[in-house]
């Protein structure tokens, strides 16, 4: 009897920590299946140290940002086939955004958080640099470029863009479409409820689910919450995400998809991480590779990973068919994961 119980316990442990290719992940009708081995053959032709950012362009191509200076950008199709690659020869890349201007031309914004002279790059889709920005000296908030280590760029419909200094002094800097400085807000010390000391604006999105009222939603990495601001930098509120480490935010129709490095990061650096899905009211309704989200008396309870689907999700994107692609950091140079929606 004792041996049978031990066997059952072992099987339960294996089941809880192993993800099979046909296992369905998610909750409340938002579910996905892992495409086992998708695109891994690319690893013989490209170099991946860490997958840092990932976006989809207007042609439906997937664009991956790595911090390997041999190929910072890898462009591939939804079948996983590499189309092209190029590099800025950067080793501290971090954030990637794509934006189509008023003339219909698409550009990439890439951040480098190494504290060097150039920290933000705007490029064409084939890697030609059209704009470079260093630290915002005109703001009066920085003594030198070494204090400025931006994590990401969020681009508004009109071309204004916001640089999140998540590894420096935690400011958000707004520029116009030509790179002219407009304002700065946030920082290590805020006002009232917006006190932001060490808040870590790591990634985020310009939320246009209400097109008449776009807002900034910021993923606050190790702080286990999101923060919302008006487009002119006024603090709105905080959305608790207990047990998580939100790294980026992707909007799909009326939902937000948020990759987390791992449960209780950085205390638990070995936790696999997971992806949360929030509804139009910013309530967590599903966790892909995580536990079922529960609210008690309106308060979200601590969430954690379930199984080992992921290593450290850092960014994600989706294609027009609803397939989900997750890029991972500190993941032993793994290729991004692809998931198909379960109808």
C-alpha positions, 0 to 999 in steps of 0.5 A, spaced: 500 500 500 505 504 501 509 503 495 502 504 491 501 511 494 509 513 493 507 511 486 501 515 485 505 521 489 510 521 484 506 521 478 502 527 481 509 530 481 511 529 474 504 531 472 504 538 475 511 539 473 511 537 466 507 540 460 505 535 454 505 538 447 497 536 447 496 539 454 491 545 454 493 551 458 489 557 461 482 558 464 475 561 463 475 559 455 482 562 454 486 556 452 492 555 448 496 549 446 504 549 445 506 547 438 512 542 440 519 544 437 516 550 433 522 553 429 527 550 433 531 548 427 533 556 426 538 555 432 543 552 427 543 559 423 542 564 428 545 566 435 540 567 441 543 570 447 537 572 450 530 574 447 528 581 449 523 583 445 518 581 440 513 584 435 509 583 429 509 588 423 503 589 418 506 584 413 504 579 419 512 577 420 515 576 427 520 580 429 525 578 435 530 582 438 536 579 441 542 581 445 547 577 441 551 583 437 551 578 431 544 578 430 540 583 434 534 583 429 531 576 427 525 576 422 521 570 421 514 568 418 509 564 422 511 557 420 518 559 424 522 560 417 527 565 418 526 571 413 532 575 414 536 578 420 541 584 421 544 587 427 546 594 430 552 590 434 549 591 441 550 587 447 545 590 452 538 591 447 532 590 451 526 593 448 522 593 441 516 597 439 514 597 432 510 603 429 507 605 422 507 613 421 503 617 417 506 616 411 504 608 412 512 606 413 514 602 419 519 603 423 522 599 429 524 603 436 530 599 440 533 601 447 539 599 449 540 599 457 547 599 458 548 606 460 552 609 454 552 615 449 546 612 445 540 609 448 534 609 444 534 607 436 529 608 431 530 604 425 527 602 418 525 595 418 532 593 414 536 596 420 538 603 417 538 608 423 534 614 422 534 617 429 539 616 435 537 619 442 542 619 448 540 621 455 535 627 456 539 632 459 534 638 457 530 635 463 535 637 468 534 630 472 540 626 470 547 628 471 550 623 466 548 618 461 550 613 466 544 614 470 540 613 464 538 605 462 532 605 458 528 599 458 522 600 453 519 605 448 511 606 447 509 609 441 502 613 440 498 614 434 500 621 433 508 619 433 509 621 440 513 616 444 515 615 451 521 612 453 521 608 460 527 609 464 526 602 468 534 601 469 536 608 471 532 613 475 525 610 473 522 616 469 518 616 463 520 621 458 516 624 452 518 626 445 514 628 439 515 624 433 521 628 431 525 626 437 524 633 440 523 633 448 517 634 451 516 632 458 518 628 464 514 624 469 515 619 474 522 618 477 524 615 483 520 620 487 513 621 485 507 625 489 501 622 493 499 615 491 504 616 485 510 615 489 514 611 485 521 609 488 524 603 485 518 602 481 521 599 475 517 601 469 520 595 465 515 595 459 508 597 457 503 599 452 499 605 450 492 602 451 487 604 446 481 599 447 477 606 449 479 610 443 477 616 445 481 615 452 488 612 450 492 611 457 499 608 458 499 602 462 506 600 465 509 593 467 512 595 473 517 588 473 519 586 480 514 590 484 508 586 482 503 591 479 501 595 473 500 602 473 496 607 469 497 614 467 494 619 462 497 621 456 500 627 459 503 623 465 498 624 470 497 618 475 491 614 475 491 608 479 495 601 480 493 594 478 496 589 483 498 583 480 501 579 486 506 573 485 508 576 479 513 579 475 510 583 469 515 585 464 511 587 458 504 588 456 500 586 449 493 588 447 489 583 443 482 586 442 479 587 449 484 583 453 491 584 455 496 579 455 502 580 460 508 575 461 511 574 467 519 572 469 517 568 474 513 567 481 516 572 486 522 574 482 527 576 484 527 572 490 525 565 486 530 566 480 528 559 478 521 559 477 518 558 470 514 564 470 507 564 466 502 569 462 496 573 465 490 575 461 486 581 463 479 583 461 476 589 459 476 591 466 483 589 468 481 583 471 485 577 471 481 572 468 486 566 465 493 564 467 497 561 461 502 556 465 499 559 471 494 557 477 487 559 476 486 567 478 482 568 484 479 574 487 476 574 494 472 580 496 474 583 490 482 582 492 486 578 487 490 572 491 497 571 489 498 567 483 504 562 481 506 558 475 503 551 474 508 546 471 514 548 467 511 551 460 516 557 460 523 559 463 522 566 463 517 570 459 520 577 457 515 579 451 510 576 447 506 578 440 500 575 437 498 574 429 492 575 426 490 568 427 490 568 434 497 564 435 501 566 441 508 567 441 512 568 447 520 570 447 524 568 453 530 571 457 535 567 461 532 561 458 539 558 455 538 561 448 531 558 447 527 559 441 521 563 442 515 558 444 508 558 439 501 557 442 495 555 438 488 558 441 483 552 443 477 554 440 
